[in-house]
Structure formats: structure tokens, C-alpha cells
Amino acid sequence: MHTLHQMPATTEMEVTSIRLERDLKEKLKELSGGQGYQALIRGVLWDYVDNRQTLRNKNMVSREQIRASVTAIAQRNEHCALTGESIRSQEPMFLGLTTSGDWVPLSTDSLAA
């Protein structure tokens, strides 16, 4: 369960409506162990966000690690391994070959001098 983010006061939260299947809501209530299923859902969502950010940071490289690059077209949404900038599906991009032999997505302006 997510523990890094302090739970703000309820007055600092925004109300969001989400539709859940009745069975899912009941399972969440069971799993919450008395803390409330909404808190459980917030924790799950924070864990997801933190994991995505960690994965993105893990895939970051420095400019010195790029040995070569080739032009490409993104086939799915990507993030530039140098800048973190979003690269949308079907946009031009580079594939950068790193010193460790990995190919990483690079935005078209990330290698500009």
C-alpha cells in the first residue's frame, strides 16, 4: 500500500465520480481492512503513478550515453529518454543506440546542439 504521500484533509481533495461494478466495490471494501475503500483506491492510484514515474526515470539516459541515432516514426506513445518529453504515436522521432547497446526513444529536438 502506498505510504509516501501524506493524506490531505478532505477539504483539500476534489470530488471525482467513478462508476464501479457492485462486486468490485464490495471486494474493495473487504480488502480495505476498515480503512475505507476510497482510501484504498487512492493508495492504488498513487502506487500506479509512482511506479510509472520510476519506470520513466529508470529509462532515462544522458546525452553521453547515446552512440548513434536513426530516424523513426513512433508506433505508440513514448517518452524521450533524454528529456522525458512526450512523443505521440505516428510522430517523427529518433531511436538512440546507447553505450550499453539498448535502443531508446528520443524526441526530434533532444539531440539539437
N, C-alpha and C positions, 0 to 999 in steps of 0.2 A: 504493500500500500504506500502511496505517495506521502512523503513526510517533509520534503524540502520547503514547500510553500506554506506560510502561515495562513490559517483560515481567517479571512477578513470578517469583520462584523457583517451581519446580514444586511444592514443598511448600505454597505459598500458594494453589494452584489447586484447584478442586473437579473431581472426575471426573464427566463427563457422557457418557452414551451417546447416539449418534445413528446412525441407520441411513442409509447412503448406497448408491446404486446402484454396482455394481462399476466401471462405466465412468466415473462421476463421480469416484470415488476415484482412479482411475488418471489422469484428466485433472488433478486437483488435485495429484497427485504430480509430474506433468510440469511444471505451472505454478509449483510451489513453488521451482524452481531450487535444490534441495538444502537449503532451509531447513526442510523438513518440511511436509507438507500440513496438519497440525494448527495450526501457526503461521500458515499462510496462511488457514485458516478463521477463526482468532481475529482476524486483521487485517481480513478481510472483515466480520466481525460488528461489530468496533469502528467501522469506517467507516460501516456502516449506522446504528449508534446515534448517532454523531456527526452524520451528515447529518440524521437525524430531529430531533435536538435543535437543530441550526442552523436547519432549516426552521421548527420550532416557534417559536424565538426571533425569526426573521425576521417571522413573522406576529403578533408581539406589538405591541400599541398602548398608548398612555397614555390615561387617562380623558379628558384634554383633547381628544383626537382624535375622540371619539365625539360626533357631532352629533345623532343621533336613534337610537331603538331601537324595534323591534317584536317582539311575542311570536311564538314559533315552536316547532315540535317538531323535534328533531334527527332527521334521516333516516339518519344514520350516526354513528359515534363521532367526536367533535370535541374540541377543546381551547379553552378560553376564551382569547380574545386579550388579555384584561387580566390574568388571574391564572395562566393555564396549567392551571387545574383541568380535569379530565376531564368531558366531557359525553357521556353514553351515548346510543346510538340510542334514539329514542322518548321521551326525556326532554324536559320543557319547557326552553326556552332563550330568549334574545333574539338577534336579529340587529341588530348595531350598524352604523349608517352612519357612516363615518369622514369626516374633513375632506377626504380625498383621493378620496372617492366610492366607496370599497370597502365591501362588506358583510362583517362579521367575526362569528364565533360568540362569544356571551357567555353565561356561566353566569347563572342567575337571581339569584344573590346578589351578582354582581360590581358592580352599579350601586347597591347599597344605600349610603345616606349614612353 
